[in-house]
Amino acid sequence: MQIKGDYTVPAPRERVWEYFTTPELLQQCIPGCEALKPLGDDKFKATIKVGVAMIKGVYQGSVQIERKEPPSAYRLGVQGESKIGFVNGTCDFTLEEAGENQTSVSLAGDLTVGGRLARVGQRVMGSASKMMIGKFFSEVEQLAKSEAGT
């Protein structure tokens, strides 16, 4: 399944880069992320609680930051397994200045899902992935606003 989107974050590009690449900040922004522990070389052990329709599970896996071009681009790789299935994917992020204290973020990636989670259907998975990405950017925006004091 392909994922893509364009978002605007109310913060300077360098700060948005920090949100996306600092483990503590990234953990705050990933929906359902219960733990993100460094394994070295921009790789992290992750525990993420996810639910799609009536199917819910806790995924154990990894998150890796690759192809870093600070502060303008990077790739985020994810891999996880649970009792209900697996998820593997990569997503390329591009960050561009979009005015004073504004950053435009474009993302494009591929996601593979298997097990019971995949059986809920492509239409539901597409909606669920959009919802998760939307929650991620909502958390990033809230973090930016709290830092700005608004």
KOLKEMI-108288 format. One record per residue: x, y, z of N, C-alpha, C in turn; residue in one letter. Coordinates in pm, whole numbers, padded with zeros to 5 digits, m for minus. Each point is the difference from the previous one (the first is absolute). Last residue first. Layout:
<site n_u="X" n_v="Y" n_w="Z" ca_u="X" ca_v="Y" ca_w="Z" c_u="X" c_v="Y" c_w="Z" residu="A"/>
...
//
This chain:
<site n_u="00156" n_v="02900" n_w="02238" ca_u="m00134" ca_v="00036" ca_w="m00051" c_u="m00098" c_v="m00110" c_w="00025" residu="T"/>
<site n_u="00498" n_v="00032" n_w="00079" ca_u="m00082" ca_v="00064" ca_w="00102" c_u="m00135" c_v="00042" c_w="m00048" residu="G"/>
<site n_u="00380" n_v="m00249" n_w="m00210" ca_u="m00014" ca_v="00141" ca_w="m00037" c_u="m00084" c_v="00076" c_w="00102" residu="A"/>
<site n_u="00066" n_v="m00466" n_w="00047" ca_u="00131" ca_v="00064" ca_w="00010" c_u="m00008" c_v="00148" c_w="m00030" residu="E"/>
<site n_u="m00385" n_v="m00260" n_w="m00057" ca_u="00032" ca_v="00008" ca_w="00143" c_u="00136" c_v="00067" c_w="00022" residu="S"/>
<site n_u="m00142" n_v="m00084" n_w="m00444" ca_u="m00079" ca_v="00107" ca_w="00062" c_u="00031" c_v="00014" c_w="00147" residu="K"/>
<site n_u="00204" n_v="m00353" n_w="m00239" ca_u="00049" ca_v="00129" ca_w="m00049" c_u="m00074" c_v="00115" c_w="00067" residu="A"/>
<site n_u="m00152" n_v="m00434" n_w="00089" ca_u="00132" ca_v="00018" ca_w="00059" c_u="00057" c_v="00136" c_w="m00039" residu="L"/>
<site n_u="m00398" n_v="m00132" n_w="m00202" ca_u="m00023" ca_v="00033" ca_w="00141" c_u="00132" c_v="00025" c_w="00072" residu="Q"/>
<site n_u="00020" n_v="m00149" n_w="m00447" ca_u="m00052" ca_v="00136" ca_w="00006" c_u="m00023" c_v="00044" c_w="00145" residu="E"/>
<site n_u="00127" n_v="m00444" n_w="m00077" ca_u="00112" ca_v="00089" ca_w="m00034" c_u="m00045" c_v="00145" c_w="00012" residu="V"/>
<site n_u="m00332" n_v="m00324" n_w="00049" ca_u="00089" ca_v="00002" ca_w="00117" c_u="00120" c_v="00092" c_w="m00023" residu="E"/>
<site n_u="m00290" n_v="m00070" n_w="m00360" ca_u="m00072" ca_v="00074" ca_w="00103" c_u="00086" c_v="00011" c_w="00126" residu="S"/>
<site n_u="00154" n_v="m00269" n_w="m00350" ca_u="00021" ca_v="00142" ca_w="m00027" c_u="m00078" c_v="00089" c_w="00097" residu="F"/>
<site n_u="m00054" n_v="m00468" n_w="00043" ca_u="00143" ca_v="00031" ca_w="00015" c_u="00021" c_v="00151" c_w="m00019" residu="F"/>
<site n_u="m00427" n_v="m00171" n_w="m00089" ca_u="00026" ca_v="00010" ca_w="00144" c_u="00146" c_v="00037" c_w="00026" residu="K"/>
<site n_u="m00121" n_v="m00082" n_w="m00446" ca_u="m00063" ca_v="00122" ca_w="00048" c_u="00023" c_v="00021" c_w="00149" residu="G"/>
<site n_u="00142" n_v="m00401" n_w="m00190" ca_u="00086" ca_v="00109" ca_w="m00046" c_u="m00056" c_v="00134" c_w="00048" residu="I"/>
<site n_u="m00263" n_v="m00377" n_w="00084" ca_u="00123" ca_v="m00005" ca_w="00081" c_u="00095" c_v="00113" c_w="m00038" residu="M"/>
<site n_u="m00395" n_v="m00053" n_w="m00256" ca_u="m00033" ca_v="00045" ca_w="00134" c_u="00126" c_v="00004" c_w="00088" residu="M"/>
<site n_u="00037" n_v="m00177" n_w="m00431" ca_u="m00019" ca_v="00146" ca_w="m00007" c_u="m00030" c_v="00057" c_w="00139" residu="K"/>
<site n_u="00026" n_v="m00466" n_w="m00039" ca_u="00133" ca_v="00060" ca_w="m00015" c_u="m00009" c_v="00152" c_w="m00008" residu="S"/>
<site n_u="m00404" n_v="m00245" n_w="00018" ca_u="00072" ca_v="m00008" ca_w="00128" c_u="00137" c_v="00064" c_w="m00011" residu="A"/>
<site n_u="m00264" n_v="m00038" n_w="m00390" ca_u="m00057" ca_v="00099" ca_w="00092" c_u="00075" c_v="00002" c_w="00132" residu="S"/>
<site n_u="00124" n_v="m00330" n_w="m00309" ca_u="00032" ca_v="00132" ca_w="m00053" c_u="m00050" c_v="00111" c_w="00090" residu="G"/>
<site n_u="m00117" n_v="m00444" n_w="00106" ca_u="00143" ca_v="00025" ca_w="00026" c_u="00041" c_v="00138" c_w="m00052" residu="M"/>
<site n_u="m00437" n_v="m00154" n_w="m00093" ca_u="00013" ca_v="00034" ca_w="00141" c_u="00146" c_v="00033" c_w="00033" residu="V"/>
<site n_u="m00085" n_v="m00147" n_w="m00434" ca_u="m00068" ca_v="00128" ca_w="00021" c_u="00014" c_v="00045" c_w="00146" residu="R"/>
<site n_u="00168" n_v="m00428" n_w="m00133" ca_u="00082" ca_v="00111" ca_w="m00049" c_u="m00065" c_v="00135" c_w="00029" residu="Q"/>
<site n_u="m00099" n_v="m00444" n_w="00309" ca_u="m00026" ca_v="00058" ca_w="m00130" c_u="00080" c_v="00124" c_w="m00031" residu="G"/>
<site n_u="m00006" n_v="m00341" n_w="00370" ca_u="m00111" ca_v="00096" ca_w="00016" c_u="m00027" c_v="00076" c_w="m00129" residu="V"/>
<site n_u="00363" n_v="m00321" n_w="00065" ca_u="m00129" ca_v="m00056" ca_w="m00044" c_u="m00117" c_v="00096" c_w="00018" residu="R"/>
<site n_u="00456" n_v="00083" n_w="00151" ca_u="m00014" ca_v="00018" ca_w="m00145" c_u="m00136" c_v="m00047" c_w="m00049" residu="A"/>
<site n_u="00113" n_v="m00066" n_w="00455" ca_u="m00011" ca_v="00143" ca_w="m00027" c_u="m00023" c_v="00025" c_w="m00149" residu="L"/>
<site n_u="00096" n_v="m00436" n_w="00163" ca_u="m00140" ca_v="00040" ca_w="00017" c_u="m00021" c_v="00147" c_w="m00033" residu="R"/>
<site n_u="00438" n_v="m00161" n_w="m00221" ca_u="m00072" ca_v="m00060" ca_w="00112" c_u="m00143" c_v="00047" c_w="00006" residu="G"/>
<site n_u="00386" n_v="00321" n_w="m00216" ca_u="m00041" ca_v="m00139" ca_w="m00015" c_u="m00071" c_v="m00051" c_w="00124" residu="G"/>
<site n_u="00205" n_v="00469" n_w="m00305" ca_u="m00067" ca_v="m00049" ca_w="00120" c_u="m00045" c_v="m00143" c_w="m00025" residu="V"/>
<site n_u="00336" n_v="00429" n_w="m00205" ca_u="m00048" ca_v="m00136" ca_w="m00020" c_u="m00055" c_v="m00050" c_w="00133" residu="T"/>
<site n_u="00130" n_v="00500" n_w="m00259" ca_u="m00028" ca_v="m00073" ca_w="00122" c_u="m00054" c_v="m00137" c_w="m00038" residu="L"/>
<site n_u="00277" n_v="00477" n_w="m00210" ca_u="m00068" ca_v="m00126" ca_w="m00024" c_u="m00013" c_v="m00075" c_w="00132" residu="D"/>
<site n_u="00058" n_v="00563" n_w="m00151" ca_u="00058" ca_v="m00127" ca_w="00041" c_u="m00084" c_v="m00119" c_w="m00038" residu="G"/>
<site n_u="00076" n_v="00584" n_w="00051" ca_u="m00040" ca_v="m00102" ca_w="m00096" c_u="00067" c_v="m00130" c_w="00040" residu="A"/>
<site n_u="m00092" n_v="00566" n_w="00163" ca_u="00042" ca_v="m00136" ca_w="00027" c_u="m00054" c_v="m00093" c_w="m00108" residu="L"/>
<site n_u="00111" n_v="00559" n_w="00151" ca_u="m00059" ca_v="m00094" ca_w="m00095" c_u="00049" c_v="m00138" c_w="00036" residu="S"/>
<site n_u="m00040" n_v="00518" n_w="00244" ca_u="00051" ca_v="m00136" ca_w="00006" c_u="m00076" c_v="m00085" c_w="m00101" residu="V"/>
<site n_u="00117" n_v="00549" n_w="00145" ca_u="m00080" ca_v="m00087" ca_w="m00083" c_u="00066" c_v="m00139" c_w="00001" residu="S"/>
<site n_u="00017" n_v="00430" n_w="00362" ca_u="00072" ca_v="m00102" ca_w="m00076" c_u="m00100" c_v="m00085" c_w="m00076" residu="T"/>
<site n_u="00062" n_v="00510" n_w="00289" ca_u="m00087" ca_v="m00097" ca_w="m00065" c_u="00087" c_v="m00098" c_w="m00079" residu="Q"/>
<site n_u="00132" n_v="00431" n_w="00228" ca_u="m00045" ca_v="m00101" ca_w="00098" c_u="m00102" c_v="m00098" c_w="m00056" residu="N"/>
<site n_u="00071" n_v="00359" n_w="m00338" ca_u="00055" ca_v="00018" ca_w="00134" c_u="m00063" c_v="m00100" c_w="00098" residu="E"/>
<site n_u="00001" n_v="m00161" n_w="m00501" ca_u="m00030" ca_v="00128" ca_w="00064" c_u="00058" c_v="00003" c_w="00139" residu="G"/>
<site n_u="00046" n_v="m00399" n_w="m00220" ca_u="m00125" ca_v="00046" ca_w="m00061" c_u="m00043" c_v="00132" c_w="00062" residu="A"/>
<site n_u="00439" n_v="m00393" n_w="m00068" ca_u="m00048" ca_v="00121" ca_w="00067" c_u="m00122" c_v="00052" c_w="m00075" residu="E"/>
<site n_u="00112" n_v="m00523" n_w="m00008" ca_u="00034" ca_v="00125" ca_w="m00067" c_u="m00053" c_v="00117" c_w="00081" residu="E"/>
<site n_u="00098" n_v="m00581" n_w="00004" ca_u="m00036" ca_v="00118" ca_w="00077" c_u="00047" c_v="00124" c_w="m00074" residu="L"/>
<site n_u="m00120" n_v="m00560" n_w="m00081" ca_u="00069" ca_v="00117" ca_w="m00052" c_u="m00053" c_v="00122" c_w="00074" residu="T"/>
<site n_u="00011" n_v="m00583" n_w="00047" ca_u="m00049" ca_v="00130" ca_w="00045" c_u="00086" c_v="00109" c_w="m00063" residu="F"/>
<site n_u="m00134" n_v="m00559" n_w="m00077" ca_u="00094" ca_v="00109" ca_w="m00024" c_u="m00067" c_v="00132" c_w="00038" residu="D"/>
<site n_u="m00070" n_v="m00542" n_w="00150" ca_u="m00065" ca_v="00125" ca_w="m00038" c_u="00107" c_v="00107" c_w="m00013" residu="C"/>
<site n_u="m00101" n_v="m00583" n_w="00050" ca_u="00092" ca_v="00113" ca_w="m00002" c_u="m00079" c_v="00123" c_w="m00044" residu="T"/>
<site n_u="m00111" n_v="m00533" n_w="00229" ca_u="m00014" ca_v="00109" ca_w="m00094" c_u="00111" c_v="00102" c_w="00009" residu="G"/>
<site n_u="m00299" n_v="m00467" n_w="00219" ca_u="00132" ca_v="00042" ca_w="m00045" c_u="m00019" c_v="00116" c_w="m00096" residu="N"/>
<site n_u="m00290" n_v="m00342" n_w="00379" ca_u="00002" ca_v="00121" ca_w="m00082" c_u="00147" c_v="00031" c_w="m00031" residu="V"/>
<site n_u="m00349" n_v="m00443" n_w="00194" ca_u="00126" ca_v="00074" ca_w="m00011" c_u="m00020" c_v="00125" c_w="m00084" residu="F"/>
<site n_u="m00332" n_v="m00345" n_w="00338" ca_u="00060" ca_v="00018" ca_w="m00131" c_u="00130" c_v="00075" c_w="00003" residu="G"/>
<site n_u="m00283" n_v="m00137" n_w="00382" ca_u="m00099" ca_v="00017" ca_w="m00105" c_u="00060" c_v="00022" c_w="m00139" residu="I"/>
<site n_u="00250" n_v="m00049" n_w="00414" ca_u="m00081" ca_v="m00121" ca_w="m00011" c_u="m00098" c_v="00009" c_w="m00116" residu="K"/>
<site n_u="00426" n_v="00296" n_w="m00063" ca_u="m00086" ca_v="m00020" ca_w="00116" c_u="m00075" c_v="m00130" c_w="m00020" residu="S"/>
<site n_u="00441" n_v="00339" n_w="m00215" ca_u="m00081" ca_v="m00121" ca_w="00002" c_u="m00083" c_v="m00002" c_w="00127" residu="E"/>
<site n_u="00317" n_v="00367" n_w="m00349" ca_u="m00058" ca_v="m00045" ca_w="00125" c_u="m00084" c_v="m00124" c_w="m00016" residu="G"/>
<site n_u="00328" n_v="00432" n_w="m00229" ca_u="m00022" ca_v="m00143" ca_w="m00011" c_u="m00055" c_v="m00045" c_w="00133" residu="Q"/>
<site n_u="00154" n_v="00478" n_w="m00314" ca_u="m00065" ca_v="m00064" ca_w="00113" c_u="m00019" c_v="m00149" c_w="m00029" residu="V"/>
<site n_u="00287" n_v="00489" n_w="m00168" ca_u="m00035" ca_v="m00139" ca_w="m00024" c_u="m00063" c_v="m00058" c_w="00125" residu="G"/>
<site n_u="00107" n_v="00506" n_w="m00242" ca_u="m00035" ca_v="m00069" ca_w="00123" c_u="m00042" c_v="m00141" c_w="m00038" residu="L"/>
<site n_u="00312" n_v="00421" n_w="m00236" ca_u="m00090" ca_v="m00113" ca_w="m00015" c_u="m00021" c_v="m00063" c_w="00137" residu="R"/>
<site n_u="00132" n_v="00535" n_w="m00171" ca_u="00044" ca_v="m00127" ca_w="00056" c_u="m00103" c_v="m00107" c_w="m00031" residu="Y"/>
<site n_u="00144" n_v="00582" n_w="m00070" ca_u="m00060" ca_v="m00126" ca_w="m00043" c_u="00056" c_v="m00118" c_w="00078" residu="A"/>
<site n_u="00102" n_v="00491" n_w="00079" ca_u="m00098" ca_v="00001" ca_w="m00109" c_u="m00062" c_v="m00134" c_w="m00037" residu="S"/>
<site n_u="00365" n_v="00234" n_w="00308" ca_u="m00130" ca_v="m00027" ca_w="00060" c_u="m00109" c_v="m00018" c_w="m00105" residu="P"/>
<site n_u="00384" n_v="m00280" n_w="m00004" ca_u="m00049" ca_v="00105" ca_w="00090" c_u="00003" c_v="00138" c_w="m00063" residu="P"/>
<site n_u="m00017" n_v="m00504" n_w="m00165" ca_u="00053" ca_v="00120" ca_w="m00064" c_u="m00050" c_v="00120" c_w="00082" residu="E"/>
<site n_u="00017" n_v="m00587" n_w="00034" ca_u="m00018" ca_v="00134" ca_w="00058" c_u="00072" c_v="00107" c_w="m00081" residu="K"/>
<site n_u="m00112" n_v="m00516" n_w="m00029" ca_u="00018" ca_v="00100" ca_w="m00108" c_u="m00021" c_v="00143" c_w="00048" residu="R"/>
<site n_u="m00208" n_v="m00334" n_w="00340" ca_u="00100" ca_v="m00026" ca_w="m00103" c_u="00009" c_v="00119" c_w="m00096" residu="E"/>
<site n_u="m00212" n_v="m00212" n_w="00503" ca_u="00013" ca_v="00123" ca_w="m00078" c_u="00116" c_v="m00021" c_w="m00096" residu="I"/>
<site n_u="m00344" n_v="m00366" n_w="00264" ca_u="00134" ca_v="00043" ca_w="m00038" c_u="m00006" c_v="00125" c_w="m00086" residu="Q"/>
<site n_u="m00283" n_v="m00364" n_w="00361" ca_u="m00014" ca_v="00122" ca_w="m00079" c_u="00141" c_v="00045" c_w="m00032" residu="V"/>
<site n_u="m00250" n_v="m00499" n_w="00175" ca_u="00104" ca_v="00102" ca_w="m00006" c_u="m00042" c_v="00116" c_w="m00088" residu="S"/>
<site n_u="m00273" n_v="m00390" n_w="00323" ca_u="00079" ca_v="00007" ca_w="m00122" c_u="00105" c_v="00107" c_w="00008" residu="G"/>
<site n_u="m00500" n_v="m00220" n_w="00210" ca_u="00141" ca_v="00010" ca_w="00041" c_u="00081" c_v="00004" c_w="m00128" residu="Q"/>
<site n_u="m00550" n_v="00100" n_w="00128" ca_u="00107" ca_v="m00038" ca_w="m00092" c_u="00136" c_v="00022" c_w="00064" residu="Y"/>
<site n_u="m00539" n_v="m00087" n_w="00150" ca_u="00121" ca_v="00069" ca_w="00039" c_u="00113" c_v="m00055" c_w="m00088" residu="V"/>
<site n_u="m00564" n_v="00033" n_w="m00098" ca_u="00117" ca_v="m00076" ca_w="00040" c_u="00114" c_v="00090" c_w="00042" residu="G"/>
<site n_u="m00564" n_v="m00067" n_w="m00204" ca_u="00096" ca_v="00081" ca_w="00075" c_u="00118" c_v="m00088" c_w="00040" residu="K"/>
<site n_u="m00485" n_v="00030" n_w="m00318" ca_u="00124" ca_v="m00075" ca_w="00019" c_u="00102" c_v="00093" c_w="00066" residu="I"/>
<site n_u="m00445" n_v="00120" n_w="m00163" ca_u="m00012" ca_v="m00077" ca_w="00124" c_u="00128" c_v="m00075" c_w="00035" residu="M"/>
<site n_u="00064" n_v="00408" n_w="m00305" ca_u="m00135" ca_v="m00057" ca_w="00013" c_u="m00008" c_v="m00073" c_w="00134" residu="A"/>
<site n_u="00451" n_v="00101" n_w="m00014" ca_u="m00068" ca_v="00031" ca_w="m00125" c_u="m00133" c_v="m00075" c_w="00004" residu="V"/>
<site n_u="00438" n_v="00157" n_w="00352" ca_u="m00129" ca_v="m00064" ca_w="m00021" c_u="m00059" c_v="00047" c_w="m00131" residu="G"/>
<site n_u="00501" n_v="m00023" n_w="00317" ca_u="m00076" ca_v="00045" ca_w="m00116" c_u="m00132" c_v="m00075" c_w="m00006" residu="V"/>
<site n_u="00485" n_v="00118" n_w="00303" ca_u="m00134" ca_v="m00056" ca_w="00014" c_u="m00087" c_v="00058" c_w="m00111" residu="K"/>
<site n_u="00558" n_v="m00076" n_w="00072" ca_u="m00108" ca_v="00087" ca_w="m00046" c_u="m00133" c_v="m00075" c_w="00007" residu="I"/>
<site n_u="00565" n_v="00002" n_w="00118" ca_u="m00122" ca_v="m00068" ca_w="00043" c_u="m00114" c_v="00096" c_w="m00032" residu="T"/>
<site n_u="00557" n_v="m00055" n_w="m00165" ca_u="m00127" ca_v="00068" ca_w="00018" c_u="m00108" c_v="m00095" c_w="00051" residu="A"/>
<site n_u="00569" n_v="00109" n_w="m00073" ca_u="m00094" ca_v="m00106" ca_w="00030" c_u="m00131" c_v="00069" c_w="00035" residu="K"/>
<site n_u="00386" n_v="00221" n_w="m00323" ca_u="m00067" ca_v="m00003" ca_w="00129" c_u="m00090" c_v="m00122" c_w="00012" residu="F"/>
<site n_u="00439" n_v="00276" n_w="m00294" ca_u="m00096" ca_v="m00110" ca_w="00002" c_u="m00054" c_v="m00013" c_w="00142" residu="K"/>
<site n_u="00366" n_v="00296" n_w="m00169" ca_u="m00132" ca_v="00046" ca_w="m00039" c_u="m00103" c_v="m00112" c_w="m00012" residu="D"/>
<site n_u="00450" n_v="m00092" n_w="00171" ca_u="m00005" ca_v="00035" ca_w="m00143" c_u="m00140" c_v="00035" c_w="m00049" residu="D"/>
<site n_u="m00037" n_v="m00234" n_w="00459" ca_u="00121" ca_v="00049" ca_w="m00065" c_u="m00023" c_v="00029" c_w="m00147" residu="G"/>
<site n_u="m00331" n_v="m00127" n_w="00330" ca_u="00081" ca_v="m00119" ca_w="m00024" c_u="00132" c_v="00038" c_w="m00065" residu="L"/>
<site n_u="m00426" n_v="00259" n_w="00313" ca_u="00111" ca_v="00000" ca_w="m00095" c_u="00073" c_v="m00135" c_w="m00006" residu="P"/>
<site n_u="m00531" n_v="00070" n_w="00121" ca_u="00130" ca_v="m00010" ca_w="00067" c_u="00112" c_v="m00009" c_w="m00102" residu="K"/>
<site n_u="m00542" n_v="00107" n_w="00088" ca_u="00091" ca_v="00018" ca_w="m00112" c_u="00140" c_v="00008" c_w="00060" residu="L"/>
<site n_u="m00562" n_v="m00118" n_w="00146" ca_u="00144" ca_v="00002" ca_w="00029" c_u="00078" c_v="00015" c_w="m00130" residu="A"/>
<site n_u="m00476" n_v="00031" n_w="00011" ca_u="00018" ca_v="m00017" ca_w="00143" c_u="00147" c_v="00004" c_w="00039" residu="E"/>
<site n_u="m00344" n_v="00177" n_w="m00416" ca_u="00137" ca_v="m00040" ca_w="00031" c_u="00020" c_v="m00003" c_w="00152" residu="C"/>
<site n_u="m00404" n_v="00134" n_w="m00269" ca_u="00007" ca_v="m00130" ca_w="00063" c_u="00139" c_v="m00046" c_w="00039" residu="G"/>
<site n_u="m00011" n_v="00380" n_w="m00356" ca_u="m00120" ca_v="m00047" ca_w="00071" c_u="00019" c_v="m00140" c_w="00057" residu="P"/>
<site n_u="00388" n_v="00368" n_w="m00077" ca_u="m00049" ca_v="m00123" ca_w="m00063" c_u="m00122" c_v="m00050" c_w="00077" residu="I"/>
<site n_u="00246" n_v="00386" n_w="00154" ca_u="m00080" ca_v="00028" ca_w="m00120" c_u="m00058" c_v="m00125" c_w="m00066" residu="C"/>
<site n_u="00296" n_v="00006" n_w="00390" ca_u="m00119" ca_v="00079" ca_w="00035" c_u="m00095" c_v="00014" c_w="m00119" residu="Q"/>
<site n_u="00422" n_v="m00206" n_w="m00066" ca_u="m00090" ca_v="m00087" ca_w="00076" c_u="m00129" c_v="00073" c_w="00037" residu="Q"/>
<site n_u="00345" n_v="00247" n_w="m00203" ca_u="m00063" ca_v="m00089" ca_w="m00096" c_u="m00100" c_v="m00092" c_w="00071" residu="L"/>
<site n_u="00271" n_v="00276" n_w="00265" ca_u="m00102" ca_v="00078" ca_w="m00069" c_u="m00076" c_v="m00086" c_w="m00100" residu="L"/>
<site n_u="00358" n_v="m00198" n_w="00232" ca_u="m00101" ca_v="00040" ca_w="00097" c_u="m00114" c_v="00079" c_w="m00067" residu="E"/>
<site n_u="00382" n_v="m00134" n_w="m00272" ca_u="m00084" ca_v="m00110" ca_w="00048" c_u="m00112" c_v="00042" c_w="00096" residu="P"/>
<site n_u="00197" n_v="00297" n_w="m00401" ca_u="00037" ca_v="m00015" ca_w="00141" c_u="m00092" c_v="m00105" c_w="00062" residu="T"/>
<site n_u="m00053" n_v="00151" n_w="m00457" ca_u="00122" ca_v="m00080" ca_w="00014" c_u="00049" c_v="m00017" c_w="00144" residu="T"/>
<site n_u="m00396" n_v="00258" n_w="m00167" ca_u="m00001" ca_v="m00124" ca_w="m00078" c_u="00119" c_v="m00090" c_w="00026" residu="F"/>
<site n_u="m00051" n_v="00436" n_w="00203" ca_u="m00117" ca_v="m00079" ca_w="00038" c_u="00006" c_v="m00138" c_w="m00064" residu="Y"/>
<site n_u="00329" n_v="00313" n_w="m00126" ca_u="00023" ca_v="m00056" ca_w="00133" c_u="m00117" c_v="m00085" c_w="00047" residu="E"/>
<site n_u="m00046" n_v="00236" n_w="m00403" ca_u="00099" ca_v="m00106" ca_w="m00017" c_u="00028" c_v="m00069" c_w="00135" residu="W"/>
<site n_u="m00261" n_v="00382" n_w="00006" ca_u="m00079" ca_v="m00113" ca_w="m00049" c_u="00093" c_v="m00120" c_w="m00024" residu="V"/>
<site n_u="00205" n_v="00402" n_w="00111" ca_u="m00069" ca_v="m00056" ca_w="00117" c_u="m00085" c_v="m00121" c_w="m00040" residu="R"/>
<site n_u="00225" n_v="00241" n_w="m00338" ca_u="00099" ca_v="m00065" ca_w="00086" c_u="m00066" c_v="m00064" c_w="00122" residu="E"/>
<site n_u="m00270" n_v="00261" n_w="m00302" ca_u="00042" ca_v="m00129" ca_w="m00055" c_u="00099" c_v="m00073" c_w="00090" residu="R"/>
<site n_u="m00351" n_v="00344" n_w="00223" ca_u="00110" ca_v="00008" ca_w="m00096" c_u="00047" c_v="m00140" c_w="m00041" residu="P"/>
<site n_u="m00511" n_v="00059" n_w="00143" ca_u="00130" ca_v="00008" ca_w="00066" c_u="00108" c_v="00010" c_w="m00108" residu="A"/>
<site n_u="m00508" n_v="m00136" n_w="m00018" ca_u="00028" ca_v="00137" ca_w="00043" c_u="00128" c_v="00011" c_w="00083" residu="P"/>
<site n_u="m00156" n_v="m00343" n_w="m00418" ca_u="00025" ca_v="00000" ca_w="00144" c_u="00038" c_v="00142" c_w="00042" residu="V"/>
<site n_u="m00265" n_v="m00281" n_w="m00430" ca_u="00071" ca_v="00120" ca_w="00042" c_u="00009" c_v="m00002" c_w="00152" residu="T"/>
<site n_u="m00060" n_v="m00398" n_w="m00421" ca_u="m00043" ca_v="00062" ca_w="00125" c_u="00081" c_v="00126" c_w="00025" residu="Y"/>
<site n_u="m00133" n_v="m00439" n_w="m00371" ca_u="00067" ca_v="00129" ca_w="00014" c_u="m00060" c_v="00070" c_w="00122" residu="D"/>
<site n_u="00042" n_v="m00549" n_w="m00216" ca_u="m00071" ca_v="00114" ca_w="00057" c_u="00087" c_v="00124" c_w="00004" residu="G"/>
<site n_u="m00052" n_v="m00595" n_w="m00093" ca_u="00056" ca_v="00130" ca_w="m00038" c_u="m00082" c_v="00110" c_w="00063" residu="K"/>
<site n_u="00077" n_v="m00586" n_w="m00074" ca_u="m00044" ca_v="00109" ca_w="00085" c_u="00065" c_v="00127" c_w="m00047" residu="I"/>
<site n_u="m00122" n_v="m00540" n_w="m00192" ca_u="00076" ca_v="00124" ca_w="m00004" c_u="m00062" c_v="00101" c_w="00095" residu="Q"/>
<site n_u="00016" n_v="m00562" n_w="m00008" ca_u="m00084" ca_v="00117" ca_w="00000" c_u="00089" c_v="00124" c_w="00000" residu="M"/>
//
